[in-house]
Amino acid sequence: MNQVKHILVNLNEEKRLKFSLQVIKQFSIGRLTQIQDQIRTIDQEISSLDSTQFLDKPASIIENTKSYPDTVAKHKKFLRTQESYKNQLVNIKTQLSDLVLHDDFVTFLNSITKNNIIDFYSDEKLNKLYTEANKRYLNGLPFGNQSSVT
């Protein structure tokens, strides 16, 4: 993330940094969606951890095996490790939730884009740009190449 910030600062200082309102809007929507997706994934992981079961009432034949005491000890250690893992997931989820309210990277982008927003494009202009970009992509022209597409 710091490398991205560094590049944006350099482009800004060189007066080569420009954003469209559409890009900013899509970035904001995309970032929020990614944060929400990650929170859902963490919730699913935490839920899956809650379903861990063990032989609470083992049959006496299992209790008398040589491996049973070691298995019980390992299970207790597993539960402690699992609880620590779960706590870390909760910490990550909290940090992600905090990003919804205050995201340092978005704050940075807001500060750097203030004087770098290009005019808003009409839907017609955006469709034309999309069509041209699609043709360029299909013809293998790299971004920034000055060759025109016919």
N, C-alpha and C positions, 0 to 999 in steps of 0.2 A: 504494500500500500504506500509505503514511503517513497518507493521508486516512481510510482504513478504521480504522487504529489510533486515530486522533484521535476518530473517531465512537464507537468502542467504549469508549474511556476516558471520554468525556463521558457516555455512557449508564450506564456503571458508577458514575460519581460521582453521577449523578441517581437511582441505585438502580432503573433501568429496564432493566437488562441481565439477561436470563435465557436459559439454554441448556438444552436437554434432552440427556440422554446420547446419544440417537439422532442428534441434529444433530451433536454432536461426533464421534461414530463415523463418520457419513457424510462429514463434512468431512475427517476423517483419511484415510479410504479414497479419497475423491475426489482429494485433494491428492496422495497417493502415486501414484495411477493417472495423474494428469496429468504428474507428474514422470517416471514410467516411459515414458509415451507420447512425451514430448519427447525423452528419451534415445534411444528407438528411432528417432524421426524424424531426429535428428542422426546416428545411426549409418548410416541409409540414405543421408543426404546425403553423408557421408564416403565411403561405399562407391561412390556414383555418381561421385565425383571421382576415384577410383582407376582408373576405366575410360577415362580420357581417352587418346586415341591420336593419333599424328601420323605423318606419312610418314617413318618411320625410314630406309627405303631407297627414296627416290623414283627414279622412272625418270629417265634422263638428260634427257629432254625437259622434265621439270618443273624440274630444276635449272638449265636454261638460260633459263628465263623471267625477265623483268625483275622480276616480283613475288616470286619465290622467296626471295631473301635477306631482303627486308622481312618476308615471312611467317614465316620462321624466327626472326627477331629478335622479332617480335610473339608468337610461340608461346613463346619463352623467357621473355618478360615475363609472359605469361599463366600459365605454370607457376609462376613466383615468386609472383604474386598469388594463384593458386590454393592454393599451399602456405601462404601467410599466412592465407587464409580458412580452410583446413583446421585450422590451429593454433588459430584463434579458436573454431572449432566444438569442438575438443577441450577448450579452456578452459571453454566454456559447459557442455559435458557433465560436466566435473569438478565445476563449481559445482553443477550439478543433482544429481549423485551425492552431493555433500556434504550437500545438503538432506535426503536420505534419513536421514542419521545425525544431523544437527543443523540444524533449521529455526528461525531466529529468530522467524518469524511464529507457528509452532506453539507455541514456547516462550512467546511473548507471550500467545497465546490460553489456554494452560494456566494462566498466572499470573492472568489476568483472570477465568477461569471458576471458579476454586476455590470462591468463595462465591456463585456465580450459577447453580448447576445446579438445575433444577426436578425434581420427583419423576419417577422412571422410569414410563413409561406401559406398561400391558399391551398385548398385541397387539390385544385387543378395543378398547381406548381409541384406539390408533393407527389402527385401521381406521375407527372412527367419525370421528375427526378428518380422515382422508383423504377419507372420503365427504363430509363437510361442506365441506371445502376444495374438492373437485371441483365440488360443487353451486354453491358461491359463485363459482368461476371460470366455470362455464357460464352463470351468471346475471349475470356482469359486475360482481359486487360487489368493490370494492377491498379489499386487506388492511387490517385495522384497523377496517373499517366495522362498526358495532355492530348493523346490521340482521340479523335472523335469516333463515335460509333454511328454507323449508318444502317 
